[in-house]
Amino acid sequence: MHALPDGEAELTLVVRLPWEDVARLGQEAGRLAAQMRRPVTLEEAVSHRLRSSRIAAHAKPAGEQPPAVTSSASVSSLPSRPPAEQARQAIDRINGTAGTA
């Protein structure tokens, strides 16, 4: 972790995510890129999502706790598939080529 000139801190960490969550982050990056009219990295999309969640959590009335978030909370239940197939489908979704092969 190190301090940034704007008064914030930068923290580097490693997070293990299911491919479906990676695909959702790719979709979020695509939406953010369209909104900002420039390319956006997955790291920027994660940072934006975390900041948006933090702002939304602060906007709630006092005493109200945000729901606990688990890694599978935002992913629908899918049938079990081999990891290689999950990876291919997630990458296809990120690239916008799902179902065109």
C-alpha positions in Angstrom: 0.0 0.0 0.0 1.2 3.5 -0.7 -0.2 7.0 -0.4 -1.2 8.9 -3.5 -0.8 12.7 -4.0 -4.5 13.3 -4.0 -4.8 12.0 -0.4 -6.0 8.5 -1.3 -4.2 5.3 -0.9 -3.5 2.6 -3.4 -3.7 -1.0 -2.3 -2.6 -4.0 -4.4 -4.3 -7.3 -3.7 -5.0 -10.6 -5.4 -8.6 -11.8 -5.6 -9.8 -15.2 -6.9 -13.1 -14.9 -8.8 -15.2 -17.3 -10.7 -15.1 -16.7 -14.5 -18.7 -15.5 -14.4 -17.7 -12.6 -12.1 -14.8 -11.8 -14.4 -17.3 -11.6 -17.3 -19.6 -9.3 -15.3 -16.6 -7.1 -14.6 -15.9 -7.0 -18.3 -19.5 -5.9 -18.9 -19.2 -3.3 -16.3 -15.9 -2.0 -17.9 -17.8 -1.9 -21.2 -20.6 0.2 -19.8 -18.2 2.5 -18.0 -16.1 2.9 -21.2 -19.2 3.9 -23.2 -20.2 6.4 -20.5 -16.6 7.9 -20.2 -16.0 7.6 -24.0 -12.6 6.0 -23.5 -11.2 2.5 -22.9 -11.5 1.3 -19.3 -9.5 -1.5 -17.6 -11.0 -4.1 -15.4 -9.1 -2.5 -12.5 -10.9 0.8 -13.2 -14.2 -1.0 -13.4 -13.6 -2.7 -10.0 -12.5 0.6 -8.5 -15.6 2.4 -9.8 -17.9 -0.4 -8.6 -16.3 -0.3 -5.1 -16.6 3.5 -4.9 -20.2 3.4 -6.1 -21.0 0.8 -3.4 -19.3 2.9 -0.8 -21.3 6.0 -1.8 -24.6 4.0 -1.9 -23.8 2.5 1.6 -23.3 6.0 3.0 -26.6 7.2 1.6 -28.6 4.7 3.6 -30.4 5.8 6.8 -28.4 5.4 10.0 -28.7 2.0 11.6 -29.4 0.2 8.3 -26.7 -2.3 7.5 -25.8 -3.1 3.8 -26.4 -6.8 3.0 -23.4 -9.1 3.2 -21.8 -9.7 -0.2 -20.5 -13.1 -1.2 -18.6 -13.9 -4.3 -21.6 -15.8 -5.7 -24.3 -13.3 -4.7 -24.1 -11.5 -8.1 -23.9 -14.7 -10.2 -26.8 -16.8 -11.1 -26.7 -20.5 -10.5 -25.3 -22.3 -13.5 -24.8 -25.9 -14.3 -21.3 -27.2 -13.5 -19.0 -27.0 -16.5 -15.3 -27.9 -17.0 -13.0 -24.9 -16.0 -11.8 -24.6 -19.6 -15.3 -24.2 -20.9 -16.2 -21.7 -18.2 -13.1 -19.7 -19.2 -13.9 -19.8 -22.9 -17.5 -18.7 -22.3 -16.5 -15.9 -19.9 -13.9 -14.6 -22.4 -16.5 -14.7 -25.2 -18.9 -12.7 -23.1 -16.2 -10.1 -22.3 -15.4 -9.8 -26.0 -19.0 -9.7 -27.0 -18.7 -12.8 -29.1 -20.9 -15.1 -27.1 -23.1 -17.2 -29.3 -21.6 -16.0 -32.6 -19.2 -18.9 -33.1 
